[in-house]
Amino acid sequence: MEGMKNWQSKDATIGSVSGPFQTEILVCQRTDNIVNSQGVWYSNPFDSAMPILMFQIILVFFTARILFLFLKPLRPSLTIAYILAGIVIGPSVLGHNRRYLAKVFPPGGITILMTFSELGFLIHLFTIGVQIDTGILRRARKRELLIGTMCFLSPYAVAYLSYFALKGLVDLDGSLRYSVPYIAIVNSLSSFPVITSLLTDLRILNSDLGRFAAHVSLVCDSWAWALSLLSNAAGVAFQHSKSESLWSIFSTLMFISLIVFIVRPVTKWSIQCAEDGKEEEVHFFEIMVILLGCALLSETVGQHSGFGAFLMGLALPHGPPLGTTLVQKLETVSDSLLVPTFLAVSGVRTDISSVVAASSGYTQVIIMMGYVGKFSGTLVTAVGCGTPFWDAVPLSLIMCCKGIIEVAIYVMWYDRKIIDQQVYAQLVLTMVIVTTLVRPIVAYLYDPSSRYTINGRRTLPQSKEGVKVQILVCLHNEDSVPTVMNLLEASNPAPHSPISVFVLHLKELRGRCASVLVPHHLDKAASKAPGSDHVVNAFTNYAQRNCGSAVVQHFTAISPYESMHDDVCALALDKRTHLIIVPFHRTWAIDGSVGSTNRSLRNVNMNVMGKAPCSVGVLIDRGPLVSALHAAAGEATPYRVFVLFLGGADDREALTYSLRMADHPWVSLTIVWVKSREHENEGESQLDKEAMGDFRAKVGNNRKVKCVEEMTRDGVGTIRAIRSVDTAVDLLIVGKHHDPSSPLVSGLTEWSEYPELGVIGDLLATSDFRFSVLVVQREPTAERSLPFTELMDQ
């Protein structure tokens, strides 16, 4: 073949030929022994495809992890780390050694790796589609629609204006003129999956800004998908004829109709059969076959195979049971193995040395002006719609971030010769730099917890007369409901002192992209979850028994564990609650043995305690003991509550809460005031005496309330006081923080398993006591919340 430079080996013939944009590689490879190696005894393993593929994947992961650790101060995403790993092991860095490049990335080997990675990207797009709730677009407000539209149009307009300005000043080459429309399109994109992934990494997905950014990106993404269909049809018309362009649009619409009107109803019917007990599991195998068929049809009608996979995922119901099941089965292999390979391949194909031509400067101007247009267009529109400036700035920066979807578009256009090697390299490098720099800036500018502290913190009201107490109860499952009901019943709701209870059902974000915080009945998946009816019925009965004295409202929050505390704090701030009750992360069986431990829930609790806008109570539930519902059942056994009072702000808050229980007809309340003659903090001691004196004055001669003073010299005496009531208490209430220099806790501070509970709370949680415990923390302070942050980073 004329113009071809041949290179021979025993397994392949490799040469270069002239392509439409650049010199291309042509590979002619032998078919014998192409896949598996016969071992070093017969041949070089790297002459076969399978050993090369395995070595390439190992090299990608090893390099990416080193780069991720090196760039950790900048908070990079793994997406960026894998792209950079591909650049390092590709022709840009290590590939300067031609022998290394020929052995590790031979043309035939890179083709197999690309095919492997494309399959991973196809599955990834399918899982993304499954997790998207299309109802978000219908629920989008006018300002979100406007900002999302301007977020898409402004970079497109600015990029084109920059192109025309450069065109009037310099002579641009033909390849750049051809690439400009596509550069403008990809700069306009703010992909919903990429943005929600970024928000999750920054732990702000369920913040006000996070939900707002997710809605804006979905609007912008919708415009991008519509334009991509039109541009594909325009490309067919340009290369072939207008009639074929119309056929392209018609076949694409028929393909979409096939998924919406056939695939979706059949899948829904399959789910209904599974729920009725006809089938125990979702038809995973059939769905995967349909997925591959949709991807094949998508390629047939001229679209990317990922388009069909994404549409099929979008047509399936998100969330449990189907969405969660599919994501759990596919996400581990896809996100951990296949997608990183796809990202690394995009980096391998990035040749930095190609960015040397004179036109590279002009190309970079157009690319950067697209980013400038997106930032400024989003910022101006957001501020014009009433968004605070310091919320609009991080929103605009978030919209400038790009990820795997944009990388896939770069790769597709490069394969289809729409852009050349130089433009491809510049797009990838600019995306890596901008996204890497934006992440720490957004983390610095936006802290969702700041609004919980600037408005002041709420504590329990001192008076029990004429004051409505607002309590937020957080539940992860139905196991802690009996003890929570005991506590609420003992809190003695009355017409002159009513209680408003807000029940927040907390669910981990699975099988969907966007977080949710809505009234419980509006989330169909949560309202149908196992045990949900039992929880709702229990609180409904509580409200009915205390009609006119107690009101209950249910909410559902679905979010990642890392940012779940934002939902708790946001609802507490919005409802102006006085107390948040969260269940302890460890549970006990009825025989007293440890049932389960969930470290993720512990992190949620620590974050709530460090950032809550009001007092917090951690409920250590040791099983259904004597029920406070004796009043409803007509039994005479009282619910025995003890308050351990050592002094301090948290103990005074616990004493205030117990004051509500004093008038309950079936509650026996005992206050154990542990004192020391050797050590007294004059300021705290005076406040403690005033609090105790006020408590005694308010309870008067109530025979069901006892106040006992215990004198002790050290922590051993404090433990002895607790042990003395071990068999005579159903619920013990204690404050979290105590002066570490006090003799009352001496010897107890040397070792702590759960420091977030304080010295006494940790003792009660780790020992073999049989009663439940409520550890009360008054409004958190900066110095108290600091250790929780440190624990989270361990």
Disulfide bonds with the S-S distance in Angstrom:
none
